[in-house]
Every structure is written in structure tokens, then in C-alpha cells.
Amino acid sequence: MTVEDRGHRWIAAVAIVSAHAALVAALLFVRPQLEPRSAELPIEVRFVSSPEPEHRDWQPPKVQTIMLPEIKAPTPVAPSVESVAVSATEQVASAASAQSVISEGASEKPTVPKVISTVEYVREPLPRYPAQSRKLREQGLVVLRVLIDESGAPCSVEVETSSGHERLDHAAREAVSRAAFRPYVEDGLPRRAFVLIPIEFSLSRNSA
């Protein structure tokens, strides 16, 4: 290859590079002009005012009045009461009759229970000596006033004479409340009666 051929090749290469450079420059110059200009257009904004509400005076709805017929009730008439005159003799007789009725009613009232001295047991009372009373050496005699009903049950148990120790009195009452008696009979009929029952607590006798 001669020197002349090499010179022609360099010239051709330079011409090709120059042509490419010119083409690139032309594309770069034309591209910004081809971009859409829609973003640059101004946007017009309008505010539309809402219509003002019409002001009208409020009026209540009409109410229809209904006239009810007047009802006339007849005036009640009080029944006539005949008055009876009572003579002095009849008044005295009525008073005597009322007094006799009161006397009969008083005679039918139950009699006061009698106090009897002896009683028979169906189930004897078994008093228990309180442990605390044993420890404290408490002793004494309790007398109980017992009301026995018609069936022989103790319906009321009260302390007539205390032993001086509340625990012993309570133990005696519990024992007699669990007991059962033969009812007191008078004129062939069972009657209520009071009886006094002694309960003694003594450590010397080893009472249980």
C-alpha cells in the first residue's frame, strides 16, 4: 500500500466521522423543538358560585279541629234509706244481748296455764358440761321455768334462777329444749302447764 492510498483512507475516515458528528448535532438541536408544548399552555380556572337558597317563611301545618258531641249523663239518685226508731225498751234489750255475747266470748278464752310441781319425762334432758366451764371450775344450780304444751313439747324455756355462769345457763336451756314430756291432763283434756326444772352442774359428781 502506497502513501497516497493511506492518505485517501484517512480523508475518508475523517469525512465519515464529521458526517456522524453533524448528524448527532442536528438531532440534538431539532429534538427540543419537537416536544409537545401542551404543558406550557395556560390553564383557566373559573369559580362557579352556588345559587342562594330561597328564604320562605315557615308555616305550621293546619290542624283540623273535631268537635266531639256532648254526652250528658243522668245525675245518680241516692237510694232512700228508711230510718227505724228504737224505743228505750228495745235499746235496753239490745245492750243486754250484746253484754251476754261479750260474756260468752270472755268465757271461751283459754285459761292461764297452771304451775305444776311434778312432771313425767318421755325423753329426759341430758345436759352437757361446757368444756370451758370445766376448765374454769364453774359450778351451780340452774332452775328453768318450762311451759309444756298440749302435746308435751317444751314451747318456752326461761331461766328462773341463774347458776351465776352464762355458759351453764345456756347448756341447761339447750338440754331441756330437746326433752319431751307427758302433757298435763285436766278434766280428761290435755292442758298447757308450767313446771320448774332444776339442772345442777357439779364437778364433784362428774356431771356429763
HELIX and SHEET records of a PDB file:
HELIX    1   1 VAL A    3  LEU A   34  1                                  32    
HELIX    2   2 SER A   38  GLU A   40  5                                   3    
HELIX    3   3 ALA A   88  SER A  107  1                                  20    
HELIX    4   4 ALA A  131  LYS A  135  1                                   5    
HELIX    5   5 GLU A  166  SER A  177  1                                  12    
SHEET    1   A 4 LYS A 114  ILE A 116  0                                        
SHEET    2   A 4 ALA A 193  PHE A 201  1                                        
SHEET    3   A 4 GLY A 140  ILE A 148 -1                                        
SHEET    4   A 4 PRO A 154  THR A 161 -1                                        
SHEET    1   B 2 TYR A 121  ARG A 123  0                                        
SHEET    2   B 2 ALA A 180  PHE A 181 -1                                        
SHEET    1   C 2 TYR A 184  GLU A 186  0                                        
SHEET    2   C 2 LEU A 189  ARG A 191 -1                                        
END                                                                             
